[in-house]
Structure formats: structure tokens, C-alpha cells
Amino acid sequence: MKGNVVRLVGSRSDGYCTGRVEIYHNGEWGTVCDDGWDNNDANVVCKQLGCGPPFIVHASAYFGEGTGKIWLDDVGCSGNEKSLSECYHRGFGTHNCEHVEDAGVTCYRKYYPVRLTGPSWCAGRVEIYYNAAWQTVCDDGWDLNDAQVVCSQLNCGVAVAAPHSAYFGKGRDKILLDDVACMGNETHLTRCSHRGYLDHNCSHSQDAGVICSGEKMLIGPSRCSGRVEIFNNGSWGTVCNNSWDINEARVICRQLGCGTSLSVLHFGEGIGEINEVTCTGSERYLPECSYSRDGAQNCNHSQDAGVICSGNVFFLLNVLVKTCSN
């Protein structure tokens, strides 16, 4: 059998990438015996979870004894397998162990995955994967520095807004972080200052959000002019100019901090899906507009929309001043 899901549980501090090894089989979570458990076996688990190489290999129920089945014993991995169930073992449920021999691992990574739950990959409610669940962040002190760390972690460009008060709806699990205070250059949100995991005085009505510019928002001669590209339905695509006018252009210029829109132009052909975007012009961010592919069925990339924002004037003036100074 291949591809069985694994998880690490039982750690009070390091969560997702540290804990007792458990594998899901036949509708039930079970543990792994530490007979022969070594660095090669731990390496497969850490890679399967996206947690980097193993840092410490644990035996003898270091993270506490599990309950239920002991699924694997005498695991023997080469270290190159894609999942733990691909490694040699005695067979699911075949063992001579007790839970006092449950295996564990501490993977090298000391941070946790983050995602934005909302209209796109780069805009939504901030959630962090911790203790096998996606948990939220309180908006106490939440600002653009904190949002920038999230945008950088997701490769979503610059932070353009740090919404408060469950702007993208309330989360359903626990609140993981409160009083987050980032400098803005941290590589991961959990490396910022905070009160401690699960220590907060908030409710989900205070869930923090982020809106990032997106890594490709405008493709052209400057940050404030170019072909419009948006992240929608899991991939980057362009916008049909049939419905693109000064209202939509005004929203994207505002979102990028580029002033107001001066003109809508064509900046060459893009690739990917072609979307139709409809705005009233009063929206604060492009994800608040209506996205559709219905009206873009008859478009091709020769009709990709573009925009020049007033911020581009300052870009051109800056170039001119530097040229004259030289």
C-alpha cells in the first residue's frame, strides 16, 4: 500500500513537525513501533510532512504512549521513499510491541505552514497548521508588518492590507496566536514575537486577515503599470479587456498603493486562464470584485487587460531626475 497519511502528535511546543509518529490505515490512526527505528525512517516521515530533515529520532514513547492500533513494526526505509508505507515493514498490524515502544521524531523545521482562507491564495483569514488543525490569529496589534511576513511566506508579493475583526469570516478551530508583533523581515509568522501558542484573550470575531498584492499583479515597465494578472482558482491568469474599464483599473491602483488609474492599455499577451473581473470602482481590493470566466469565453490573450496608475508618473519622473543628475 502507498501514500498512507502520517502525522506527528504529542508535542506541547513544536506541533506539526515534532511528535509521536502515527499513520492512518483502514479508517484508524495507529502508531509505529521503535524496533529498528532510525534516521532513514524518520527522514521519510519528515519529507512526507514537508518538514525538512530529521533533527532527533525518538524511541520508547518519548512523546507519550499512543492508543489503539500499532500499525507498523520493524520499519526499514532507505530514506528515499515518498511515504512511510512504502518502506519495508512486517505488515499492517503485525508486531510484537507495546505502546511504550512508540516511535517519534523531531524534524529540523521549527515553523508551521500558514495559509489564507478567503477569495484567493493571496487574500484571506490567516490560519496556521498546528497540532493537526488549522488555527487562527487574533487581530490584537495586527498590522502591515505582520501581514508582510505572511505575504512573503506565501510568495504573494507585498502586503496591501491587514484586515481586523474577522473580515474574511470567523475560523472554526482554536486561536493559536495573539499579540503578534513582527518586524516585517521574519521568514515565518511563528518566528515573530507573540504571547505563546494558544495563549490569548480573543474570540473568532477578532480573527486577523491579510491581503497581498500577489507576486504578478502588474507585468510591465514598473510596479504601477502593466498587464493585469490575478491568482484565481489555484493558478495565475489574465483579465479580458471586454469588461475591463476605469472602474476596475481604479481598484487595482488603489490596492497596490499606486494612486488612481490614468489609462487602460494592452501590455502584451499573457498565459493561463482568462478571467472576467467586474468592479463598481468603490472596492478597496480586487478580491472584493466579481470574478468569472463566463464572459471571458470569447476572449483570447490579444485582449489581455492592462493599466497605468498615477503612481507610474512618479516612477517616470524619478527615472528622469536620475538621468538628468547623471
Rosetta silent file (secondary structure, phi, psi, omega in degrees, C-alpha in Angstrom):
SEQUENCE: MKGNVVRLVGSRSDGYCTGRVEIYHNGEWGTVCDDGWDNNDANVVCKQLGCGPPFIVHASAYFGEGTGKIWLDDVGCSGNEKSLSECYHRGFGTHNCEHVEDAGVTCYRKYYPVRLTGPSWCAGRVEIYYNAAWQTVCDDGWDLNDAQVVCSQLNCGVAVAAPHSAYFGKGRDKILLDDVACMGNETHLTRCSHRGYLDHNCSHSQDAGVICSGEKMLIGPSRCSGRVEIFNNGSWGTVCNNSWDINEARVICRQLGCGTSLSVLHFGEGIGEINEVTCTGSERYLPECSYSRDGAQNCNHSQDAGVICSGNVFFLLNVLVKTCSN
SCORE:     score description
SCORE:     0.000 S_00000001
   1 L     0.000  144.310 -176.890    0.000    0.000    0.000 S_00000001
   2 L  -125.946  152.172  167.711    1.239    3.515   -0.801 S_00000001
   3 L    78.152   15.970  177.143    0.607    7.024    0.340 S_00000001
   4 L   -60.477  141.423 -178.718   -0.939    6.473    3.786 S_00000001
   5 L   -71.684  140.094  174.357   -1.266    9.762    5.678 S_00000001
   6 E  -121.545  159.807  174.831    1.100   10.318    8.611 S_00000001
   7 E  -149.226  161.924  175.903    1.081   12.829   11.448 S_00000001
   8 E  -118.561  123.771 -175.064    3.204   13.768   14.454 S_00000001
   9 E  -132.405  163.283  174.058    1.328   14.215   17.742 S_00000001
  10 E    99.879   -6.356  178.851    2.017   14.616   21.437 S_00000001
  11 L   -89.690  132.967 -179.537    4.361   17.617   21.388 S_00000001
  12 L   -84.733  -18.924 -173.140    3.249   20.558   23.516 S_00000001
  13 L  -118.409  -34.681 -170.755    5.538   23.104   21.898 S_00000001
  14 L  -106.378   -4.615  168.374    6.601   22.133   18.371 S_00000001
  15 H    50.874 -116.091 -165.602    3.337   20.740   16.983 S_00000001
  16 H   -54.960  -36.347 -172.673    3.239   19.907   13.294 S_00000001
  17 H  -108.539   14.314  179.348    6.856   18.816   12.793 S_00000001
  18 E  -145.366  135.529  174.653    7.549   17.093   16.109 S_00000001
  19 E   152.319 -171.730  176.202    5.859   14.247   17.915 S_00000001
  20 E   -72.388  134.628 -178.167    4.832   10.610   18.072 S_00000001
  21 E   -77.931  125.723  174.493    4.570    9.044   14.624 S_00000001
  22 E  -130.746  144.245 -178.136    1.065    7.948   13.701 S_00000001
  23 E  -127.234  141.138 -176.583   -0.158    6.534   10.403 S_00000001
  24 E   -95.251  120.621 -178.031   -3.724    6.349    9.098 S_00000001
  25 E  -146.910  136.968  175.438   -4.782    2.924    7.854 S_00000001
  26 L    53.772   39.105  175.882   -8.125    1.164    7.410 S_00000001
  27 L    77.477   16.356 -175.106  -10.010    4.145    8.835 S_00000001
  28 E  -148.009  139.068  174.516   -7.980    4.379   12.032 S_00000001
  29 E   -80.348  137.990  177.006   -4.895    6.182   13.343 S_00000001
  30 E  -144.629  169.693 -173.890   -2.230    3.932   14.824 S_00000001
  31 E   -99.159 -179.960 -179.737    1.378    4.131   15.996 S_00000001
  32 E  -124.636  131.881  179.480    4.757    2.806   14.833 S_00000001
  33 E   -74.866  147.197 -176.108    6.992    0.548   16.931 S_00000001
  34 L   -85.316    4.691  176.623   10.537    1.763   17.572 S_00000001
  35 L   -59.359  114.810  179.270   12.155   -1.620   16.734 S_00000001
  36 L    75.372    6.365 -177.546   14.874   -0.654   14.236 S_00000001
  37 L   -67.604  122.250 -175.846   13.587    2.931   14.080 S_00000001
  38 L  -141.241 -171.028 -175.029   16.409    5.106   12.760 S_00000001
  39 H   -62.432  -35.889  178.823   17.314    8.266   10.876 S_00000001
  40 H   -63.929  -41.477  178.942   16.335    6.830    7.462 S_00000001
  41 H   -66.079  -45.493  179.350   12.844    6.024    8.710 S_00000001
  42 H   -62.641  -35.390 -179.997   12.475    9.440   10.360 S_00000001
  43 H   -60.943  -39.222  179.150   13.706   11.124    7.175 S_00000001
  44 H   -65.295  -41.808  179.124   10.805    9.655    5.188 S_00000001
  45 H   -63.074  -47.712 -178.423    8.285   10.921    7.748 S_00000001
  46 H   -61.867  -41.126  178.204    9.749   14.428    7.809 S_00000001
  47 H   -66.525  -41.359 -179.029    9.795   14.624    3.994 S_00000001
  48 H   -60.877  -32.760 -179.881    6.243   13.282    3.740 S_00000001
  49 L   -89.238   -3.141 -177.342    5.083   16.098    6.037 S_00000001
  50 L    71.053   32.764 -174.153    7.148   18.748    4.249 S_00000001
  51 L  -108.548   12.610  178.989    9.163   19.335    7.407 S_00000001
  52 L    77.550 -171.136 -175.003   12.740   19.043    6.192 S_00000001
  53 L   -73.932  158.540  177.501   15.311   16.554    7.512 S_00000001
  54 E   -70.776  142.792  178.784   15.040   14.837   10.913 S_00000001
  55 E  -102.769  -43.566  176.831   16.784   16.541   13.787 S_00000001
  56 E  -138.063  135.181  175.757   16.249   13.956   16.574 S_00000001
  57 E  -100.760  125.096 -174.042   14.999   10.369   16.303 S_00000001
  58 E  -110.875  146.751  175.602   12.949    9.344   19.349 S_00000001
  59 L  -131.774  179.924  172.157   12.098    5.916   20.798 S_00000001
  60 L    56.443   43.403  175.427   10.384    4.476   23.902 S_00000001
  61 L    52.672   46.133 -178.592    7.231    6.614   23.664 S_00000001
  62 L   -55.734  -35.934 -179.313    9.183    9.847   24.154 S_00000001
  63 L   -99.875   24.502  179.978    6.038   11.854   23.278 S_00000001
  64 L    92.928  157.399 -179.409    3.744    9.646   25.333 S_00000001
  65 L   -80.601  135.928  174.942    2.040    6.364   24.587 S_00000001
  66 L   -77.991  179.942  176.710   -0.480    6.229   21.814 S_00000001
  67 L  -127.144  165.282  177.603   -3.782    4.384   21.910 S_00000001
  68 L    79.490 -145.125 -172.313   -5.428    1.955   19.571 S_00000001
  69 L   -72.150  150.196  161.581   -3.537    0.018   16.913 S_00000001
  70 E  -104.750  105.718 -170.303    0.193   -0.374   16.479 S_00000001
  71 E   -81.487  -38.512 -172.691    0.213   -0.438   12.712 S_00000001
  72 E  -126.020  145.397  175.826    3.897   -0.843   11.823 S_00000001
  73 L  -143.043  154.785  179.741    6.882   -2.704   13.265 S_00000001
  74 L    52.999   42.498  178.865   10.439   -3.341   12.071 S_00000001
  75 L   -65.487  133.733  178.585   10.207   -0.435    9.636 S_00000001
  76 E  -135.523   94.024 -178.917   13.201   -0.371    7.320 S_00000001
  77 L   -97.255  151.692  171.022   13.405    2.631    4.972 S_00000001
  78 L   -83.584  -20.827 -177.696   16.215    3.506    2.614 S_00000001
  79 L   104.488  -11.447 -177.475   15.339    7.163    3.144 S_00000001
  80 L  -100.045   -7.115 -178.507   14.277    7.763   -0.463 S_00000001
  81 L   -65.147  152.235 -179.639   10.675    6.549   -0.177 S_00000001
  82 L   -84.275  -22.002  177.894    7.878    9.080   -0.680 S_00000001
  83 L  -147.208  156.113 -175.678    5.761    7.752    2.186 S_00000001
  84 H   -61.950  -33.325 -177.744    6.318    5.616    5.256 S_00000001
  85 H   -70.424  -13.577  176.225    4.032    2.865    3.994 S_00000001
  86 H   -79.637  -16.818 -178.986    6.369    2.302    1.020 S_00000001
  87 L   -74.168  162.317  174.165    9.161    1.227    3.375 S_00000001
  88 E   -64.812  138.482  171.992    9.746   -2.354    4.402 S_00000001
  89 L  -159.184  173.032 -173.490    7.690   -3.434    7.438 S_00000001
  90 L   -76.017  -10.348 -174.651    6.145   -6.603    8.842 S_00000001
  91 L   116.507  145.326 -178.077    2.691   -5.769    7.542 S_00000001
  92 L   -59.744  124.281  177.456   -0.025   -3.522    8.900 S_00000001
  93 L    86.055   -4.652  179.222   -1.000   -4.653   12.399 S_00000001
  94 L   -97.701  116.177 -175.265    1.730   -7.307   12.656 S_00000001
  95 L  -163.148  170.811  173.039    4.074   -6.563   15.573 S_00000001
  96 L  -132.141   44.494 -171.892    5.485   -7.722   18.913 S_00000001
  97 L  -121.364  168.965  168.221    5.406   -4.344   20.644 S_00000001
  98 L  -122.223  168.101 -177.858    3.547   -2.322   23.264 S_00000001
  99 H   -66.572  -13.719  175.216    2.793    1.384   23.168 S_00000001
 100 H   -67.808   -9.285  179.160    5.771    2.007   25.471 S_00000001
 101 H  -107.191   16.816 -178.870    7.816    1.468   22.295 S_00000001
 102 E   -61.296  133.554 -178.522    6.032    4.070   20.163 S_00000001
 103 L   -83.773  153.736  176.813    8.425    5.841   17.775 S_00000001
 104 E  -145.027  174.536  178.836    8.760    9.610   17.404 S_00000001
 105 E  -156.885  145.235  167.788   10.722   12.249   15.544 S_00000001
 106 E  -113.756  113.155  178.691   11.679   15.903   15.758 S_00000001
 107 E   -81.433  159.437 -171.471   12.098   17.315   12.271 S_00000001
 108 L   -66.620  -31.941 -175.001   14.502   20.175   11.701 S_00000001
 109 L   -69.173  135.828 -178.391   11.903   22.766   10.759 S_00000001
 110 L  -116.057   28.403  176.913   10.754   24.926   13.651 S_00000001
 111 L  -135.824  173.392 -171.939    7.901   26.752   11.954 S_00000001
 112 L  -126.946  147.183 -179.525    4.409   25.853   10.821 S_00000001
 113 L   -60.513  145.430  177.585    2.576   26.142    7.497 S_00000001
 114 E  -124.636  149.184  175.572    0.404   29.200    7.004 S_00000001
 115 E  -143.747  163.680  174.555   -2.488   29.761    4.619 S_00000001
 116 E  -115.293  118.806 -179.415   -5.034   32.444    3.768 S_00000001
 117 E   -98.002  107.948 -176.168   -8.642   31.272    3.728 S_00000001
 118 E   179.354 -147.831 -173.671  -10.618   33.615    1.510 S_00000001
 119 E   -71.364  -19.672  179.328  -11.178   34.675   -2.092 S_00000001
 120 E  -156.261  172.536  178.055   -7.702   33.665   -3.313 S_00000001
 121 L   -56.168  -32.702 -172.498   -4.384   32.127   -2.304 S_00000001
 122 L  -104.739   16.533  177.752   -3.063   35.621   -1.536 S_00000001
 123 E  -153.302  128.957  178.076   -6.023   37.066    0.378 S_00000001
 124 E   160.428 -172.041  176.855   -7.954   35.712    3.318 S_00000001
 125 E   -73.314  134.736 -178.659   -8.131   34.821    7.003 S_00000001
 126 E   -76.101  126.781  177.081   -4.720   33.901    8.450 S_00000001
 127 E  -135.241  139.995 -179.511   -4.530   30.274    9.568 S_00000001
 128 E  -120.494  135.554  179.959   -1.559   28.273   10.880 S_00000001
 129 E   -83.364  114.450 -176.231   -1.334   24.483   10.902 S_00000001
 130 E  -146.730  132.320 -179.160   -0.619   23.423   14.481 S_00000001
 131 L    51.834   48.328  173.461   -1.413   20.180   16.324 S_00000001
 132 L    63.489   27.132  177.284   -3.118   18.678   13.260 S_00000001
 133 E  -151.598  153.077  176.162   -5.566   21.588   12.783 S_00000001
 134 E   -88.359  117.105 -173.077   -5.728   24.974   11.035 S_00000001
 135 E  -120.580  153.915 -168.499   -5.890   27.624   13.772 S_00000001
 136 E   -97.014  179.237 -178.626   -6.365   31.383   13.575 S_00000001
 137 E  -125.622  133.300  179.017   -4.549   34.535   14.709 S_00000001
 138 E   -75.235  147.888 -175.517   -6.033   37.286   16.881 S_00000001
 139 L   -87.136    6.812  176.309   -6.020   40.813   15.456 S_00000001
 140 L   -60.095  116.726 -179.738   -4.680   42.488   18.631 S_00000001
 141 L    73.482    6.269 -176.754   -1.827   44.653   17.360 S_00000001
 142 L   -69.131  126.685 -177.905   -2.139   43.113   13.877 S_00000001
 143 L  -144.722 -172.344 -175.551   -0.608   45.446   11.260 S_00000001
 144 H   -65.481  -29.253  176.306    1.122   45.597    7.873 S_00000001
 145 H   -63.251  -42.513  177.708    4.436   44.348    9.286 S_00000001
 146 H   -66.083  -44.061  179.876    2.728   41.154   10.442 S_00000001
 147 H   -61.987  -36.048 -178.811    0.841   40.850    7.167 S_00000001
 148 H   -63.504  -36.759  178.335    4.066   41.274    5.183 S_00000001
 149 H   -62.143  -41.244  177.946    5.601   38.220    6.848 S_00000001
 150 H   -64.158  -46.552 -179.598    2.587   36.159    5.744 S_00000001
 151 H   -60.623  -41.364  178.870    2.748   37.506    2.173 S_00000001
 152 H   -66.372  -41.644 -179.213    6.472   36.741    1.977 S_00000001
 153 H   -62.169  -33.366 -179.060    5.969   33.253    3.414 S_00000001
 154 L   -94.132    1.552 -177.289    3.350   32.537    0.719 S_00000001
 155 L    58.217   45.495 -175.869    5.328   34.229   -2.083 S_00000001
 156 L  -112.492   22.056  175.854    2.435   36.625   -2.600 S_00000001
 157 L    81.882 -143.680 -175.810    4.287   39.906   -3.017 S_00000001
 158 L   -98.531  152.486  176.538    3.749   42.867   -0.698 S_00000001
 159 E   -77.419  128.311  177.810    1.080   43.300    1.966 S_00000001
 160 E  -108.738  -13.799  177.938   -1.505   45.884    0.963 S_00000001
 161 E  -161.063  150.249  176.326   -3.892   45.427    3.915 S_00000001
 162 L  -127.917   75.309 -174.164   -4.087   43.766    7.336 S_00000001
 163 L   -62.803  146.057  177.240   -7.854   43.477    7.970 S_00000001
 164 L  -107.757 -178.199  166.820   -9.209   43.079   11.506 S_00000001
 165 L    56.046   45.363  175.864  -12.486   41.845   13.017 S_00000001
 166 L    52.680   45.330  179.833  -12.901   38.605   11.043 S_00000001
 167 L   -53.995  -36.228 -179.836  -13.060   40.485    7.732 S_00000001
 168 L  -102.747   25.564  178.775  -12.869   37.133    5.896 S_00000001
 169 L    93.209  163.861 -178.147  -15.194   35.324    8.296 S_00000001
 170 L   -87.007  140.064  173.470  -14.691   33.539   11.582 S_00000001
 171 L   -73.785  171.741 -174.806  -12.468   30.498   11.949 S_00000001
 172 L  -116.777  -17.640 -177.689  -13.765   27.284   13.476 S_00000001
 173 L  -100.226 -147.466 -175.913  -10.873   25.786   15.417 S_00000001
 174 L   -82.611  165.759  173.146   -8.658   27.275   18.128 S_00000001
 175 E   -98.705  115.749 -172.127   -6.943   30.675   18.215 S_00000001
 176 E   -84.606  -44.733 -172.665   -3.227   29.955   18.080 S_00000001
 177 E  -125.278  147.732  175.202   -1.524   33.369   18.336 S_00000001
 178 L  -141.648  156.480  179.812   -2.277   36.712   19.967 S_00000001
 179 L    53.311   43.246  177.313   -0.359   39.992   20.254 S_00000001
 180 L   -68.115  134.329 -179.749    1.754   39.143   17.210 S_00000001
 181 E  -140.038   93.895 -179.720    4.470   41.758   16.667 S_00000001
 182 L   -95.092  152.727  171.057    6.646   41.237   13.590 S_00000001
 183 L   -82.194  -24.428  179.465    9.401   43.490   12.339 S_00000001
 184 L   110.348  -14.413 -179.321    8.406   42.515    8.785 S_00000001
 185 L  -109.083    6.680  176.807   11.583   40.696    7.783 S_00000001
 186 L   -67.475  150.234 -177.929   10.964   37.409    9.607 S_00000001
 187 L   -82.118  -22.298 -179.812   10.866   34.315    7.408 S_00000001
 188 L  -146.470  147.763 -173.447    7.846   32.771    9.129 S_00000001
 189 H   -60.965  -36.388 -177.360    4.988   34.155   11.207 S_00000001
 190 H   -72.816   -6.824  174.871    5.699   31.943   14.232 S_00000001
 191 H   -87.252   -6.876  176.354    9.167   33.492   14.494 S_00000001
 192 L   -77.491  162.981  175.068    7.600   36.849   15.330 S_00000001
 193 E   -66.313  137.539  175.384    7.007   37.931   18.918 S_00000001
 194 L  -158.280  174.640 -174.780    3.702   36.650   20.365 S_00000001
 195 L   -73.408  -17.787 -173.979    2.133   35.655   23.695 S_00000001
 196 L   122.194  154.140 -177.586    2.752   31.960   23.189 S_00000001
 197 L   -62.481  128.294  175.967    0.888   29.178   21.456 S_00000001
 198 L    67.214   12.758  176.793   -2.832   29.055   22.360 S_00000001
 199 L  -102.318  109.760 -174.797   -2.399   31.900   24.880 S_00000001
 200 L  -157.778  169.298  173.603   -4.905   34.642   24.012 S_00000001
 201 L  -132.199   44.548 -172.260   -7.834   36.759   25.228 S_00000001
 202 L  -122.125  169.393  167.597   -9.738   36.842   21.925 S_00000001
 203 L  -123.143  170.412 -178.458  -12.732   35.353   20.165 S_00000001
 204 H   -66.782  -11.672  173.779  -13.031   34.417   16.493 S_00000001
 205 H   -69.792   -7.719  178.011  -14.734   37.760   15.852 S_00000001
 206 H  -111.013   19.481 -179.883  -11.167   39.132   16.080 S_00000001
 207 E   -62.208  132.346 -178.155   -9.588   36.778   13.521 S_00000001
 208 L   -81.118  151.857  177.416   -6.834   38.533   11.556 S_00000001
 209 E  -130.860  171.233  178.289   -6.679   38.679    7.768 S_00000001
 210 E  -144.368  140.312  167.805   -4.197   39.587    5.039 S_00000001
 211 E  -125.193  117.945  179.805   -4.465   40.908    1.511 S_00000001
 212 E  -100.416  159.345 -179.785   -1.264   40.629   -0.519 S_00000001
 213 L   -69.026  -25.051 -171.010   -0.546   42.292   -3.843 S_00000001
 214 L    87.626  139.575 -173.025    0.111   38.939   -5.476 S_00000001
 215 L   -68.955  -16.122 -175.457    3.527   38.211   -6.942 S_00000001
 216 L  -128.545   26.960 -167.523    2.486   39.113  -10.509 S_00000001
 217 L   -51.145  -50.661  176.355   -0.235   41.755  -10.104 S_00000001
 218 E  -126.128  124.526 -179.928    1.031   44.033  -12.896 S_00000001
 219 E  -107.985  106.086 -176.866    3.506   42.778  -15.503 S_00000001
 220 E  -177.013 -153.782 -172.828    5.084   45.713  -17.271 S_00000001
 221 E   -73.189  -17.596  179.173    7.623   48.551  -17.100 S_00000001
 222 E  -154.631  174.932  179.622    7.040   49.332  -13.413 S_00000001
 223 L   -64.331  -22.653 -174.641    5.196   48.228  -10.295 S_00000001
 224 L  -108.974   16.530  174.999    2.375   50.648  -11.160 S_00000001
 225 E  -154.213  142.400  177.785    1.851   49.814  -14.821 S_00000001
 226 E   151.867 -175.185  176.597    1.475   46.642  -16.829 S_00000001
 227 E   -72.427  135.666 -179.239   -0.682   43.682  -17.802 S_00000001
 228 E   -80.068  126.815  173.779   -3.087   42.656  -15.048 S_00000001
 229 E  -129.539  136.293 -176.818   -2.585   39.135  -13.718 S_00000001
 230 E  -127.063  152.824  176.455   -4.627   37.600  -10.909 S_00000001
 231 E   -97.743  113.165 -175.963   -4.431   34.432   -8.840 S_00000001
 232 E  -144.742  136.396  179.305   -7.785   32.657   -9.134 S_00000001
 233 L    55.344   38.514  172.291   -8.844   29.014   -8.759 S_00000001
 234 L    84.611    6.081  179.775   -5.312   27.917   -7.897 S_00000001
 235 E  -153.140  160.869  177.288   -3.411   29.457  -10.814 S_00000001
 236 E   -83.407  141.490  177.961   -2.306   32.759  -12.337 S_00000001
 237 E  -152.193  178.853 -177.843   -4.240   34.114  -15.286 S_00000001
 238 E  -105.210 -178.438 -177.644   -5.079   37.294  -17.157 S_00000001
 239 E  -123.311  132.363  178.371   -8.160   39.516  -17.410 S_00000001
 240 E   -71.235  136.014 -177.964  -10.297   40.051  -20.517 S_00000001
 241 L   -83.937    1.582  178.465  -10.498   43.710  -21.529 S_00000001
 242 L   -61.481  -39.123 -179.082  -14.116   43.390  -22.721 S_00000001
 243 L  -109.270    3.074 -177.061  -15.371   44.296  -19.257 S_00000001
 244 L   -86.469  119.488  178.462  -12.195   45.988  -18.001 S_00000001
 245 L  -140.132 -163.479 -173.062  -12.565   49.751  -17.684 S_00000001
 246 H   -63.998  -26.042  178.727  -11.568   52.638  -15.460 S_00000001
 247 H   -65.646  -49.169  178.959  -13.589   51.250  -12.516 S_00000001
 248 H   -65.178  -41.225  179.852  -11.608   48.007  -12.355 S_00000001
 249 H   -61.973  -37.500 -179.631   -8.354   49.873  -13.024 S_00000001
 250 H   -62.049  -38.840 -178.441   -9.114   52.265  -10.174 S_00000001
 251 H   -67.029  -44.933 -176.831   -9.439   49.354   -7.719 S_00000001
 252 H   -69.735  -35.184  176.406   -6.155   47.717   -8.633 S_00000001
 253 H   -64.673  -40.807  178.223   -4.259   51.027   -8.496 S_00000001
 254 H   -64.274  -44.185 -178.343   -5.718   51.688   -5.058 S_00000001
 255 H   -61.093  -38.670 -176.413   -4.849   48.183   -3.872 S_00000001
 256 L   -85.276    0.731 -177.718   -1.222   48.499   -4.968 S_00000001
 257 L    67.896   33.729 -175.603   -0.807   51.936   -3.395 S_00000001
 258 L  -110.038   25.035  178.227   -0.262   53.380   -6.867 S_00000001
 259 L    79.512 -142.040  179.958   -2.651   56.287   -6.742 S_00000001
 260 L  -109.673  169.130 -177.808   -5.517   56.419   -9.205 S_00000001
 261 E   -83.167  136.695  177.941   -5.888   54.968  -12.697 S_00000001
 262 E  -102.115  -35.317 -174.662   -4.794   57.080  -15.663 S_00000001
 263 E  -161.986  154.444  171.290   -5.406   54.719  -18.551 S_00000001
 264 L  -111.894  123.880 -174.455   -6.274   51.154  -19.537 S_00000001
 265 L  -135.614  175.558  175.707   -3.880   49.735  -22.132 S_00000001
 266 L  -105.528  127.113 -179.110   -2.574   46.462  -23.585 S_00000001
 267 L  -117.182   42.581  178.559    0.856   45.319  -22.350 S_00000001
 268 L    89.148  171.360 -175.294    1.337   42.185  -24.416 S_00000001
 269 L   -91.704  135.953  174.961   -0.099   38.693  -24.192 S_00000001
 270 L   -97.075 -164.129  177.385   -0.038   36.613  -21.028 S_00000001
 271 L  -133.665  170.997  177.895   -0.653   32.902  -20.472 S_00000001
 272 L    89.828 -169.265 -178.600   -3.092   30.819  -18.446 S_00000001
 273 L   -67.669  148.425  175.993   -6.822   31.208  -17.934 S_00000001
 274 E  -103.865  124.487 -176.613   -8.567   34.402  -18.995 S_00000001
 275 E  -109.080  158.325  170.635  -10.893   35.816  -16.345 S_00000001
 276 E  -109.684  127.120  179.791  -13.610   38.432  -16.353 S_00000001
 277 E  -119.401  130.582 -179.814  -13.464   40.887  -13.454 S_00000001
 278 E  -125.345  121.302  179.290  -16.289   43.310  -12.682 S_00000001
 279 L  -123.827  157.513  172.251  -15.916   46.122  -10.122 S_00000001
 280 L   -88.081  -19.986 -178.002  -18.008   49.124   -9.181 S_00000001
 281 L   103.889  -14.012 -179.119  -14.838   51.125   -8.534 S_00000001
 282 L   -96.420   -8.254 -179.184  -15.504   51.582   -4.810 S_00000001
 283 L   -63.438  147.195  179.936  -13.991   48.268   -3.727 S_00000001
 284 L   -79.702  -32.025 -175.230  -10.888   48.504   -1.561 S_00000001
 285 L  -141.001  149.394 -177.439   -9.203   45.445   -3.071 S_00000001
 286 H   -57.911  -36.394  178.034   -9.575   43.481   -6.304 S_00000001
 287 H   -60.019  -15.889  177.525  -10.657   40.256   -4.477 S_00000001
 288 H   -79.548  -13.801  178.470  -13.823   42.147   -3.447 S_00000001
 289 L   -78.349  171.890  179.323  -14.838   42.408   -7.120 S_00000001
 290 E   -88.170  126.669  177.269  -16.730   39.727   -9.014 S_00000001
 291 E  -106.471  139.190  177.931  -14.587   37.075  -10.770 S_00000001
 292 E  -157.811  157.510  171.879  -15.973   34.911  -13.556 S_00000001
 293 L  -109.943   -6.655 -175.073  -14.915   33.001  -16.657 S_00000001
 294 H   -59.894  -47.101 -177.106  -18.365   33.065  -18.272 S_00000001
 295 H   -80.376   -5.505 -176.857  -17.904   36.388  -20.031 S_00000001
 296 H  -102.249    6.379 -176.622  -14.316   35.615  -20.997 S_00000001
 297 L   -62.386  -31.175 -177.771  -15.043   32.534  -23.099 S_00000001
 298 L   -95.246    8.561  179.419  -14.783   34.531  -26.324 S_00000001
 299 L   -91.814  155.744  168.225  -11.570   36.342  -25.306 S_00000001
 300 L  -130.809  175.232 -172.369   -8.017   35.498  -26.288 S_00000001
 301 H   -69.836  -10.407  173.139   -4.732   36.774  -24.924 S_00000001
 302 H   -71.084   -9.797  179.607   -4.584   39.553  -27.508 S_00000001
 303 H  -109.202   18.722  179.095   -7.332   41.106  -25.363 S_00000001
 304 E   -63.033  131.990 -176.527   -5.457   40.920  -22.031 S_00000001
 305 L   -78.365  149.152  175.087   -6.217   43.978  -19.911 S_00000001
 306 E  -141.815  171.899 -176.659   -3.587   46.379  -18.602 S_00000001
 307 E  -150.758  148.872  167.855   -3.461   49.581  -16.610 S_00000001
 308 E  -118.516  121.742  179.403   -1.316   52.658  -15.985 S_00000001
 309 E   -97.132  160.686 -179.154   -1.695   54.128  -12.491 S_00000001
 310 L   -64.236  -26.075  175.553   -0.822   57.647  -11.423 S_00000001
 311 H   -59.938  -23.557  178.846    1.971   56.196   -9.296 S_00000001
 312 H   -67.673  -26.991  177.564    3.669   55.388  -12.574 S_00000001
 313 H   -61.989  -43.232  179.151    4.090   59.147  -13.191 S_00000001
 314 H   -66.851  -33.466  175.902    6.304   59.349  -10.113 S_00000001
 315 H   -62.488  -45.710 -177.888    8.211   56.306  -11.368 S_00000001
 316 H   -70.072  -38.810  177.779    8.875   58.020  -14.703 S_00000001
 317 H   -63.867  -38.293  178.987    9.742   61.330  -13.053 S_00000001
 318 H   -62.567  -42.697  177.383   12.210   59.540  -10.773 S_00000001
 319 H   -61.616  -42.935 -178.024   13.910   57.976  -13.790 S_00000001
 320 H   -63.933  -44.404 -179.642   14.027   61.382  -15.494 S_00000001
 321 H   -62.284  -44.831  179.606   15.542   63.096  -12.432 S_00000001
 322 H   -62.470  -38.882 -179.894   18.211   60.395  -12.073 S_00000001
 323 H   -64.921  -44.694  179.868   19.044   60.675  -15.780 S_00000001
 324 H   -65.546  -38.536  179.484   19.417   64.468  -15.579 S_00000001
 325 H   -61.795  -36.028  179.872   21.522   64.179  -12.394 S_00000001
 326 L   -73.694    0.000    0.000   23.898   61.872  -14.196 S_00000001
